Amino acid sequence: MIRTLDIYTDDTTWPATGAPLFPPSFTAGMSSYNVAILPTLLLIGQLTTPPIARGVSLSEFWAWVRYLYAVSNDSDLRITADFANLDSHQKTILSDDFGMGIPIGYLVSALGLVSWSDGRYFMDRMSALMHGPLPVPRKRGPRKAPDFVFMDHAGALHVVECKGGQSGPDARDRQLSSTTTKGEPTGGVVQKRMVLLPAHLQGQRLACGLSIGVSGKPGPSDLKIVDPEFDPEFDLSEADEAVIGDPVTRSGLAKSLRGAGFPATAAAVAAPSGPSARAKSIEAGPAFLRASRRRVIDQRNAAARAELGAAGAASFTIGDTKLVGREVTMVLPLPLTIDGTTYRRAIIRQGVPSDLLGTVMEIGLVEGALPSLGLQKEGIGGIKLIAEGARGELRIGGSFASEIILEKSAGLAGTEVPSA
């Protein structure tokens, strides 16, 4: 299930001198990209999984449940007329999700990405690790945190903001860059420049805008990538390298654990010092609060260890990797025809290597900067999106693997359905 997509990379927005240089793996101007739909849906599921979540969350599953029927049978990437006619709220969710998953799928291979952190989590965790607290990012506007901070094989960090919409290229361009009624710049080109990183770790600073086409209507889908210049809001240029890598390691590990069905452990990894990622080390707080905070953290870590030691997780193999996690088989609500073949059932597996659980139990529940735990080694391959006919696979370093398999037969009655 492959769909083509036009990409316009505006190389004139990169600085004429200095960093970041225009990436040699990018093509200036127009180019074409083959979107592997099934692994991209798995990627959307991981991108929308929060590092810290309490209660019920369907983020890990909704991408393939909701969007299997959204992509049309056109050779280029388009959504079906049925999805284009959804109410505005549902259309916005689809646009946001596709506006993240499709650009990031391209950047994974173009930049050699190995792991990532949500932008807001990155800022919150850095605030906990720095000597002084950082300002709280806003949820929108010029001081909104960027969508993501990615790490590549060389350890460089790339700040990425993503936009998506179904109202055409002009509306997409306004999402990327416009001004408020007060004359202030806003949009993705501002948000992605909020974070100034150490010079030797500074990668690309990108704003990506996806305009989504509709089947049967003129105008294709296309992705625009820019790097304009704005002054940064938050200066992390003096941060220690071990410290600045911690949010990426913790976020990636927490998302992997949550996706595999270990939410208590994910919460303990993502917020090791208190109820949120911004909580500083207990030793940095007032003495009269240390005992109560220690009890909270000890309870959280005990819940994580109990979860890791409990039986019940599914065991399976994806490729040649043995994993523990969640395996779901579901009869599709309606027959799904893709490229002339009709499918009636989907099997989804997502898990982590069993030895990773032991590593997390041993050293992953610490308060200080967390080492990479070998999760981002180049030999493991970083992030990979693999498409093989009616099967899609997503791998994230040595910490996570998932796959979706479409089958023609609906199988036996009584199959499982996804649960939180």
N, C-alpha and C positions, 0 to 999 in steps of 0.2 A: 504494500500500500504506500506508494510513493507519489508525491505531487510536486510539481515544479513551482518555483517562486522567483520572481524578479527581485534583485537587490540593487539598490542605488547607494553607493558609498561616496559621500561628498568629501573627497580628499582635500578640497580647498578650506575646510574648516579645521584641519590640523595646523598647528603652529609652523610657520615657515622655518624657524630655527628653534632648537631646544627640544625638550621632551614634552609630550610623548611623540616619538616618530611615527609616521604612518606605517602600520604593520605590513611587513612584506607578504604576509599570507592573505591580505585583503586585496581586492581588485578595485582600483579607482574607477568611478563611474558605474556603468551597468554591468551586472553579472547575473548568473542563474544559479540557483541552489535547489537540490533535491531534498524535499522534506519527507523524512520517514515518519509516517503518521503514528503508528502504534508506539514506538519508543518515545516519540514526542509527547504522547498522552501520559505515559509513565513519568516522563520528566515533569510535566505540568503538575502531576500529583505530588511529586517531591518538592517542587518549587513552592507549592501552596501549603505544604505541611509546616506548621509553626514549630520552632525549636522547643517552645514551652506552650503547652495547652492543658487546660483543666476541663474535666467533664467530657462530654461527647464531642467528637470531631470526625467528620467524614472527609476531611481534606485529602487524605491519602487515597481515597477511592473515587471521588466524584469525577475526576478527569476522564477515566475510561467508561464510567457509567453514563455520564452526561453527554460526552462528546463523540462517542463511537458513531452516532447517527448524524453528527453535524457536518462532516466533510462530504462534499458532493463527489460524484464519480467523474467529474471533469479531470483532464490530465494535469491542469494547473490547480493550485490551491484555491478552493472556493468553498463557502459554506452553502448548505442547501437552502432553498427558499423558505422551508418550514422554520428553520432556525433564524433566518433573517427576519421573519415575521413575529418573533417573540416580543413580549412586552419590553419596554426600554430597560428595566432593571435587569432582566435575564440577559438581554443583549449586551449590556455593559459588563456583566460577569464573564460572558464568553469572550468579549473583546479583550478584557484585561488578562484572562488566562492564556488565550492564543498570543496576545501581545507580549507575554513573558516567554512562554514555552518555545515558540518558533524562532525568535531572535536568539535565545540562549542556545537552542539546538545548533544553530549556525556557529555561534561563538565558541562552543565547546571544541569543535574541530579546528576552527580558524586560529584560536589562541592557545590551544592545548590546555584547557582548564581541567583542574583536578578536584576542586572543592569550592564551596561558597558559604557565605553567611548572608542572611537577610540584612539589609542596610540598617534598619532600626535596631536589630539585635546587636549588630557590630558596634554601633555607637553606644548602646547601653552597656555592653560588656566592657568596652574600652573605658567607659566612665568608672566602672568598678575597679579597673586595674590601674588607672592613672592616679597620680598623687592628688589632684584636684578633680572635682566632678565636671563633666562636660555638660553643656546646655542640653536640655531635653529636646530632641527633634520634634518638629510639628508633624501633624498627620497630612498636611497639604501645604502648598505654597512654597516660596523660595527657601524656607528652612526645613522642608521635609527631608527626611533621610533618603538617600538613593535606594533603589530597589534591592540591589545586590552588591556585595564585594566578593569577587572571585579570586582564587589563587591559581597560578599556572605551574607548570613543571619546574620552572626556575625559581619559584617562590615569589614572583612579582604579583602584586595585587591590582586588580582591574575593577574600577567602579562603574557600574552599569545601571542606567535608568531605562525602563521599558514602557512604551505606550502602545495601545491598540485601539482600533475603531473601525466602524463599518460605514462611515459617512464620507469616505473618499480621501484622496491625497491632500486636498487643501485643509480639511479638518485635521488630518494627521499632522500636517506641518504646524498647525496652530498648537496642537498638543506638545510638540517638541519645543516650540519657542514662540512666546507671545508676551504681551505686557498686560498688567492689571489696569484697572480704572485709575489707579494712582500713578501709572507710568512705570511701575516696577517690573523688571523681567521675571517671567515665570515659565513653567513647563519643564520638560525633561532636561533641557540644557542647563538649567540652574541646579536642579536637584542632584544631578550626577557630579557636580563640582563642589558639593558641600565639604568633602573630606580631602584634606591635603595629607598625603602619606609620605613616609621617608623617601628621599630621592632614589636610593638604591633599590627600593621595593616598588616604586611607582610604575604601574603598567599603563594600560589605556584608560581613558575616561570617556565613556561612550553614552550617547543617548540613542535609543533605537525606537523607531516608530513603524508599526505594522498597519497598513491599510488593507482591510479584508474584503475581497470581492465576493459577489453572490452569484450562484449558478443561474445562467440564463439572462444575466444583465451585463451591460458593457462595463468595462473597467476591470482589470485583473487585480489580484492581491499583489502588493509589493511592500518591501521592507526598505526603510531608509535609515542609514547609520551616519551620525555626525559627531564631531568633537569641537564644538565652539568653546570660547574662552569666557569664563566668569571668575570672579574672585571667590576663593573658598571661604566657607563659614567656620569650619572646625579644623584646627591645625594639629595634626598628629605627627608632624615631620620629625620630632625628636623622640618618638616612642621607641622603646627597645624592640628589637626584631622578634624576640621570643614572646614578648607581650602582645605585639600586634598580630601575631599568627594565632593566638589563642581563640579569638572569636570565630575564626574560620574553622578551626579544628573542632571546637565545641558545637557549633551550629551544625556542621556536617554530620558529626557523630550523633547528636541528639535527633536529627531528622531521620537518620538511618535506623536508630533504635526504635523511634516511634513508628516508622513505617513497618518495621518487623514485628510490632506488637509488644513493645516494652516501654509503655508511656511513663511509668514511675522512674525508670532508669534514665530516660530521656530528660525528664524534668530535673533530676539530680545533677546530670552532666551540664545542662544548659544554665542552671542558676545555682552554682555550688555554695554561695554564701548567704542565701536568704530567699525571700519570696519572688524576687525578680532578678534579671541579669544585671541590673544596676547596683545591687547590694554589694557593698565593699566587704573585704575580709573581716571576720569577726574581730581580729586583733586590732583593726583600725577603728573600731567603734568604742563607745564609752563602756567602762567596766560594768556598770549596773545592768547593761543590756546583754552582755556576753553570754551569761548562763542561759537566758531564755532563748536567745538566738541559737545557741549550741544545741539546745533540746530540739528545736525545729529542724535543724540540719541533720542531727543524728536520726531523727524519725524518718526524714526523707531518704537518707542513705540506707537505713534499715529496710525501708520499703523497696528500694532498688535492689538490694542484695537478695531479699526474699523473692522478688520477681525473677531475678536472674537464676536463682536456684530452684525455682518451681518447675514441675513437669507440665507438659501440655502444649508447648510450642511445636509446630510441625517441622519435620526434617525433610529436606529435599535437595536436589542438585540442579543448578542452572549452569549449563556448559559443563565444565569440569570442577566447579566449585560447590562444596558441600555447605549448606546453609541451614539455619534455624530461623523460623519466622511464621508467616501467615500464608496459607494456601486457600484460595476461594474458587469454587466452581459454581457458575450460575448459568441458568437458561436465560438467554436474552429476552427482553420483554416483547420484541418483535423480530422476525427474521431480518437479518442484516445482509444486504447484497453489496459486495465490493468487487469492482472490476469483473463483474459477470458471475461471481461465485457467491452463493447464499450461505450464511453462517447462522447457527442457532444457539451456540453455547460458547462461553469464554472461560478460560482458566487463567487465574492470576496468582502468581507467587511473588513474594517479596521477603527478603531475609538478610541476615548478617552472618558472617562466618562464626562458627561456634567458638573458636579460639579467641575471637574478639570479645566475647562476653566475659571470658576469664580475665582478659587484660583490663577491661573496664572495671571489673570487681576489684582488681588488685591496685590499679593506680588511677583509674578514671574519675574517681569521686573526690579529687583534691580541690582545694580552694584556689590555689595559685595558677599561674600560666600552665596550661596543659600542653605537653609535647604532642607532636604529630601522631604518635603511636604507630608510625609506619603506614598511615592510611593514605598518604599522598605520594607514595613512591612511584617514580616514572615507570619502573618495570611492571607495575600493576596495570598501568594504562590510563590512569586518571578517569575522567568521565567518558563513557562510551555509549553511543546510541546505535543499536544493531537491529537491522530489519532483515527478516528471512521469510518472505511470503506472508503467510497469515500469522506470523510470530514476530513480536517485538521484544527487545531486551534493553534494559538500562543498567549500566554498571557505574558505580561511583567509587573509584579507587579500590581499596581493600576493605571498605566498610559496608557496602550494600550492593545487592543485585536484585533486580525484579524482571519479570517477564509476563507477557500476556499472549495467550494462544487462542486463536479463534478456531472453532470446530464446526463442521457441517452438521453433525448429529447433535440433537438436544440431549442425548443420553437418557439416564434413568430419572424417574421422578424422585423428588426429595433431595435435590441438590441444594447446596448451601447458597446463601445470599450474603453479601458483605455486611459486616457489622462494625460498629466503632471499636 
